[in-house]
Amino acid sequence: MQLLRLVGILLICVTTEIFSQNTFEFLRVDMSPRAAALGGSFSASGDDADVIFHNPAGLKLLQEMPISISYLNHLLDINFASISISKKFDNSSSFGAAIKYANYGTFTKADDFGNRSSEYGANDVALIIGYAGEIDENFYYGANAKFIYSGIESYSSTAAAVDLGVYYIIPSEQLNISFSVLNLGAQLSSYISTKESLPIDVNIGFAKKLTHLPLRLFLDFNRIQESEDGIISRLNNFSIGGEFTLSKVLRLRAGYDNQKRKELKVGTFAGLAGFNIGLGIVIKEYIFNYAYSSMGQIGTLHRIGVNTTL
């Protein structure tokens, strides 16, 4: 009953923002190669510092002081990077911090007559501080505070937001259940005079480790607040993934994102849009990760990263 009450409270918090216009879309980009290889179905992972980007309650499950560094080579000259870290201080609380950064390359400034002058850049950054605590045995809560900055040449926009989440574990079933609300906040300053809202996401996630196979399955239902056509249409925004532990050294991952496939479809053709594959290689205390993501006819994305414990 506690879980249902908390879920209800979080849903009420976002009812006034359900159909808002979105800004700072870089917040929705998966930086982690592991998360991307699983199709973005990562909110119930609970064993990676990058869970802070999906559900801050998952920080409570992390041991010692894990750190994750990721890099995404996006299309054209666009590049993304992130770093996340977590620290467990005692049995009742954990803290985390993360930075998410986007650089869109350089552009040439020109006047109304096409005369070129200097060059300028564009970038986005999000600074995140997270906390997770325990409600009851195997039942956790978490919250992030975010400061978000977006800049183009001499213009900029800022915002503040919070992420809220709960996390429940059924150890006998090796099952994790996650519920989170991301980017709940407001713009503090805008580009010129245009006010926009943050890209709120309401997500439900599951992670299940199979008993007789070296396989962990992940399933997320994303942006469930966005549709007005009933619960079935809300569940169409799902992502699913699997992680195979082939040996102590090698992990193979694959995932599918149904929402991205719909968004990237050109006419009736989608190609491999929405499909992702990746691997993790364990060398001593380091895990080196890679992910390949198809964007259909638009192109492909490559992510690399490393995880370790300090």
N, C-alpha and C positions, 0 to 999 in steps of 0.2 A: 504494500500500500504506500510506503514511503516513496518508492520509485515512481509510482503513478502520480502522486501528488506533485513531486518535483517536476516531472515531465509536463504536467498541466500548467504549473506556474511559468515554466519557460515558454510554453506555447502562448500563453496570455501576453507575455512580454513582447512578442513579435507580431501580434495581430494588427497593430496599427502600421506596421512597416511592410506588410505582405506584398503589396504590389508597387513598391517604390522603385523609382529609377535608380540604376546602379552606376557607381563610379569606383575608381580604384580597382579595376578588374584584375590587376596583377595579384591581388590577394587570393584569387581563386586558382592561380597557377601552382601546380604541384612542383616543388623544387626537388624533393627527394627522389632519386632514381628508384629506390625500393617502392615507395608509394606509387610512383607513376607506372612502374612495371605491373603493379597489381590493379591497374585501372583507376587509381585514386581511392580504392576501397580500403582506407587506412585508419579510420576513426576508432576501430576496436583493436588496434595492434597491441598497444601496451608494452612493447619491448624495444622501443626506439625513441630517441630524444625528439625526432621529428613529429611525434604524436602531438606535440604542443600546437602544431598548425591545424590539427583536426579535432582534438578534444583535450582540453587541459587536464581533465580528470585522469587521463591516462598517465600523467606524470607520477601518480602515486604508485604505480606498479614498477617503476624503474628502480634499479638497484645501483648503488655506488654513484658514480658521476659520469654518465655517458655523454658523448659529444658527437654531433653529426655535421659534416660540411658537404655541401652540394653545389653543383654548377650545371646550368642548363644552357646549351647552345641553341637558341631559338632561331626563327627565320630571319633572313636578312642580316642586319648588324645588331639584332636584339640579343642581349645576354642577361641571364638571371643568376643569382647566387644566394645562398642562405647558410646560416650557421645556427645550431641549436644546442643547448646544454641543459642538463638537469642535475640537481643535487638533493639527495635524501638526507634530511637533517636528523630526523628521529622516526619512530614508528608511526607517528600520527600525521606528518606533513612532509611535503616535497615542494621544492621551488624549481622553476625553469626560466630560461631566458632565450630569446631568439632574435635574429635579424633576417629580414627578407629584403633583397635588393634587386632592382631592375634597371638596366641601362639600355636606352633605345638608340644609341649611336650618336653621330654628329650630323648637323644640318647646316646648310649655308643660308645666311640671312640675305634677303634681297628687298629692295624698296618697291614701290608701286610700278616702277618702270622696268623692273627686272635687273637692276644694277646690283651686283653681288658685293657684299662687304665681308663681315666676319662670320665665323662659325659659332654654333651654340649646341648645347646638348639637352637631353631630356632624361630624367630618371625618377624612379619611385623608391621609397624605402619605408619599411614598417619595423618598429622597435616593439618588442613584446616581452612582458614580464608575466610569469604564470605561477599559480599556487594550486596545490591539490591537497585535500584532506580526506579523512575517513568519516563516513556517516555511521556505518555499522560494519560488521564482518563481511568482507568481499563486496562492499558497497561504498563508492567513492564519489567525491564531487571535485570540481575544479573551476578556476576562472583565470582568464588572461586580461591584462590591461594593455591596450595598444595605442601607440602614437604613430600616425601615418602621414607621410610627406610625399607630395608629388610636385616636380618642378620642370618647367620648360623655359629655357632661356632665362629671362629675369622675372618670369611669372611663377607663382607657386600656389598650392592649395594644401591645407592640412586638415586632419580629422582625428578624432579620438573614438575608440571603440572598446568593447569588451567581448570576450568569448565566454560562454557558460556551458558546462557539461556535467553529466553524471555517467557513471561507469559501474556495471554490475558483473560479477564473475560467478559462474557455476563451476567450481573446481572438478566435481565428479564427472561433468560432461566436457571438460576442457573448452568451455564456451565463454566468450566475452560479449557483453551487450553494451552498446554505447548510444548515448543521446547527446547532441550538442547543438548550440545556437552560436553561429559565428558572425562577427562583424556587426554587432548590435551597437550602434553609436550614431554620431552626427559629424558633419563637416564643420570645422572651426573657421576656416577661411577658404574662399573660393577663387577660381580663376576669374578675374575681372568681377562680374556680377552674377554669374550663373551658379545657383545652388543645386547640389545633387545629393542623393542619398548613397549610403554604403551598400555593397552587394551582400545582403544578409543571406545566410544559408542555414537551413534547419535540416539536420542529418540524423539518421538512425543507422547504426552499424552493428555488424556481427562478425566475430572471428571464431572459427571452430577448428581445433586440431583433431585430426582423425586418429582413432585408436590404433589401427593396424596398418597404417600407411604413413610414410614420412612426409605428410602433406598437411598444410594448414590452409583453410579456405576463408576468404573474406567476402563480405557482402555489405554494401552501403546503399541506402536510399537517400539521395541528395536533393536539396532544394524542395523539400516536400511542402513548403509553404506557397509555392508559386502558381499552382494550378487551381482553377475554380470548378473543374469538371469532375470532382469526386475523388475518392481515395485511389481508385484504380489508375487514373491518369497521373496522380502524384507519384505513384510507385514506378512509373515508366522512367523516371530519372534515377536509374540505378547503375552501379558499377560492381563488378565481381572480379575476383582474382584468386590465384592459388600460388603457394610457395612450396616447392619441393626441396627437401633437404636430401640431396643425392649422396653426400658424404660429409665428413667433418670439414671439408675444404670448400665444397661447391654447393650453391643453392640456385635453383632455377625458378624463375617467376614468369607468370603470364597473367594478363588481365584484359578486361573489356569495359568500356564506358559507353553506355547506351545514349546518354545525353550528348556527348561529343560527336558520336556517329550521326545523330540527327542534325546537329548544328553544322557539320562539315559536309553534308551531302550536297552535291551539285546536280540539280535536276533529280534524276532517279539513280544516279551513280554515287556510291560512297567509297568504293574500293575497300581498303583496309582501315579506313578511318575509325577510330575508337579502339583499335586493337594495340596491345602493348606486350613487349617481352623484355626480359632482363635477367641478369644473373648477379650473384654475390660470391666473391672469392675471399675466403678466410685465410689470412697469413698472420700467424701468431695472434697478437691482440687486436689486429685491424681487420675490418671487413670492407673490401673494395667493391663498390656497386656500380652497375651500368644499366641503363634502360633505353630502349628504342620505342618511340611512339609514332604511329602513323597518323597523319592529318589528311589522308586521302590525296586528292589531286593538288592540295596546297603544298605538301612537302612532308618532311619527317623531322622529328626532334630527337636529340641525343642528350642524355644526362649522365653525369658521372658524380661519384661521391665517395666519401670514406667515413666509416663509423669506428669509434674506439671508446675506451674508458680511461679517464684520467686518474 
